[in-house]
Amino acid sequence: MTSVHIDRRVGKLEARVADIEETHGDALYDLKREVCEVRIVQKRSFALLLEHIGIPPNRVAEITTATAAEVDAALDADC
């Protein structure tokens, strides 16, 4: 195999590795955001349940999905 062939194969391999790293990083970030959102909604749900059975939790008016800003803030606080 000549050096041109090796260089071409290494170039293709480097491009493929870069694609995998980018996709993997994006997938991990999306997964972390989703888990954080679930935790926020779960905390609201639990607080509402406690309020319903008469144990005074932090006041939560209703269960809603977490906004993007709330998820970002929670991620910044290491959710």
Secondary structure, 3 states (H helix, E strand, C coil): CCHHHHHHHHHHHHHHHHHHHHHHHHHHHHHHHHHHHHHHHHHHHHHHHHHHCCCCCCCCCCCCCCCHHHHHHHHHCCC
